[in-house]
Amino acid sequence: MKITTPEFKSNAVEALKNQTLQKALSHVEEGFIDKRQMAADALPEFETLRDNARDIKNHTLSHLDLYLEAYEEKVIESGGHVHWAQTAEDARNIVLDICRKVGAKTVTKGKSMISEEIGINDFLEGEGIEPIETDLGEYIIQLRNEAPSHIIAPAVHVLKEQVEEDFRATHTHLPEDRNLEEPETLLDEARTVLRQKFLDADVGITGANFLIAETGTSIIVTNEGNGDLTQTLPKVHIVLASLEKITPTLEDVSQILRVLARSATGQDMSVYTTFSTGPRRESDVDGPEEYHVVLLDNGRTNMVGTEFQDMLRCIRCGACMNHCPVYHAVGGHAYGWVYPGPMGAVLTPSLTGVDKGGQLPNASTFCGRCEAVCPMRIPLPKMMRHWREREFERNLNPTAQRFGLKFWAWFAKRPRLYGLGAKIAMRGLAIMAGSKGRLSFMPLGRGWTKYRDMPAPEGKTFQQMWAEKQVGKT
Amino acid sequence: MSARDAILSKIRNQVAGDEDQTARRAAVANRLATAPKGTIPARGQLNTRDRLKLFCQRAEAVSTTTVTVKSYDDVPEAVAEYLRNRNLPQAVRMGDDERLGGADWSKTPALTKDVGPSDGSDLVGLSHATCGVAETGTLVLTSGSQNPTTVNFLPENHIVVIHVSDIAGDYETALDQVRQMNGKGRMPRTVNMVTGPSRSGDIEQKILLGAHGPRSLHIVVVDD
C-alpha cells in the first residue's frame, strides 16, 4: 500500500473538509468512550489487571527470544509449521508459496492488521489468487478499494448509505428493487454472499491476537465468527502474526483478555475467543489439514531493548484512537499508513522510519487521554516526544520550526531575559487585543488566528505568580 | 544465517547482550512450567448455586437464552421445545458426544439428529460444552468428533448443553480443565470460548446480531 504519511498535513486538511467523513467520525465518540468506561467501572480489579497485563508483556519482551523458541517448538510438536519473515516481502512470498503448493484460487481472510501491513491482498491478486475479506468492515472497504481507517472498526469512516451503494454496485446478481435501507438488511446480504465464499476457499488467512508459548497456540478474538469460518473450512490455515504477540501461558493470556475487550468495544468479553493449535487431529472431523504460522519482524527487532520497546506491549484494542481528539477530527486515513491514532503515531515512525512517519508524533496535543486508557499502560505521549527529539536531531523539521525552537531555547536558557521578554510580550498582546480581550491577528501566529481568535493574556505571568508564592517559604 | 537465527540473535543482543543466559533460560522455563496465576476477579468466586446464577445472568446480558433441566434425559424435550418456540423444524446437527447421545431421545420421536460435521446446510447445531465461565457467561467448546467445530459456527442457531459442575468461576480454572484433557502443554486443535451469539458493529457502530456465526445461542444447563 502506498504510504502517504509524509503528506499528513494536507491529508488532515482534506479530512476536516470532508462532510461525510465528519458525520461518520461522530460515531467513534458515541460508540466507544462511554462503553469502555462502563465496562471498566463494572470490574473492580480492572486497574490491577492493567498492571498485570503490562508486567506480563514486559517480562515476555525481555525474554522474547526464548519465548519465541519455546513457542516454535510447541507448534512443530503439534504438527504445525513456523515461518520466520524478516520483511514484509519475505512474508508475502511465504504466503504465496503455501498457496501455490495447494493450487489455491481463492483465499478467505479474517481481520488482520499484519495482512494490511504487508499488503498481502494486492500481492495475491497480482499473482492470480483472489483474496476475500470476510469481516464485515474489511469486506466493505475491500469493495471500496480503501485501507482500514481504524484498527478494530476498519469501515468506521463509511456511512450506511455508502455501504448500500457499494453492495448494489457489487452484488449485481441480486434483485435491483431489494430493500437495503437498514443496517440489518446490509448485514444479511453480506452474510449470504460471503457464506459461499467461506465454503469454496482453498486457504484461510487469519491474524493472531496472541501466540501462547506454553502450548504453541494462536488466538483470535472476534465478534462476527468470520475468523472461525475462515480458519475452519479451507484445507490450509495460515496465521499472520508479528513477533511481539507472544504471551507465555494460558494464565497470562487470561489476564490480558480481561482488559482487551473492555478497552476495545466495552464488552466484558468478545463473542469468540478461539484457540488454534496445529492442524486437524485424528479425532477431528473438521478443521484444516495444514497449519502455518508466519512470524513477522518488519522492524520490530529494532525496537526491542530501546526506548520504544514499550510500544510492543500494544494489543491493538484501539482505545487510544477512540479517545484521541486528533483522531476524532481527522479520522484514520489522514495518518497515511496502516496504524492510525496515538499508537500509529509511535509505531509508524518505528516501522517505516522517522523520515516518512515523523509528522505523526507531532499530531498530538499531549492531552494524555491515550495513555490514561491504554490497557497495557503504554506511555504513548512520552514516546511521541522521543520521536520529536529524533526528528529534531536529524534535521527533519522545517527551517522555520527549527529556527523558532532555537530562538525559544536561547531565551529559555536565560531566565531573567525570558521573564522580562514574557512580561513585555504579555503587555503588548493585551494592548493589541484592546477591550475585546481577543486577538484576531498575532505576529508569527497566523496559523492559529486564521481559524480562531487567541484569548489575550491577562493578569500576571506564571513566573510572577510563582515568585510571589515562594515568598515566606523557607 | 537463516531468517530465524537472524531474528533471534538480534533480539538476544538487544535485550540481553551481556546477561547470564542460564538465568534467563531458567526464568522462562519456570514460568512455562508453573504458569503462575495473576489476579482473579472476585465476581466469579462463588459456591456452585451462585456461580450457576451468575453464569446465566452474564450469558443473558449478551443476548444468550438459558434454561435449566434436571437430567440429561430432559435435554431432548428442552431442545424440542426451543425449536417449537422459534418455529424451527425439529432437526439438529450434532457430533457423537456420549453425554448427548446417551440421553433418552425416545420421548421426542419427531426430532431428527444428524451426526457429523456441518456442511452449512443445517439450521440448528447442538453441542456439549467442555466447560463454562461464570464471570462473563462464556462457554468453552473443544474440537473433535464429539463436538465438531463447524457445528459451532455454520448453523443459524446454536444450542449448547453444559453440566453444572463444569461451570467455573474464572477463565484460569476453565482453561486449566482444558489443559488437563490432553496433559499440560497439549491443547485440542480448536478451543472456542463463546460469549453470546455472533454480532457486528461495523456499520455505523450499531451492534447487530447474526453476523457470520449463529444468530441465536441457547444454553441448556444440566443441573442434576
Interface residues (C-beta under 8 A of the other chain):
Chain A: A24 H27 V28 E30 G31 F32 L43 P44 E45 T48 L49 N52 I56 H59 L61 S62 H63 L64 D65 L66 Y67 L68 E69 A70 E72 K74 S78 W84 A85 Q86 D90 T134 D135 L136 G137 I140 A153 P154 A155 V156 V158 L159 K160 V163 P183 E184 L186 L187 D188 R191 L194 R195 F198 L199 A213 E214 T215 G216 T217 N223 E224 G225 N226 D228 L229 T232 L233 L243 P248 T249 L250 E251 D252 S254 Q255 L257 R258 T265 Q267 D268 M269 S270 V271 Y272 T273 T274 F275 S276 T277 G278 P279 R280 R281 S283 D284 V285 D286 G287 L295 D297 T301 V304 G305 T306 Q309
Chain B: S2 A3 R4 A6 I7 L8 S9 K10 I11 R12 N13 Q14 V15 A16 R24 R25 A27 V28 R31 L32 A35 P36 K37 G38 T39 P41 A42 R43 R58 V62 G95 G116 P117 D119 G120 E135 T136 T138 S143 G144 S145 P148 T149 T150 N152 F153 L154 D170 Y171 E172 L175 D176 V178 R179 K184 G185 R186 M187 P188 R189 T190 V191 N192 M193 V194 T195 G196 P197 S198 R199 S200 G201 D202 I203 E204 Q205 K206 L208 G210 A211 H212 G213 P214
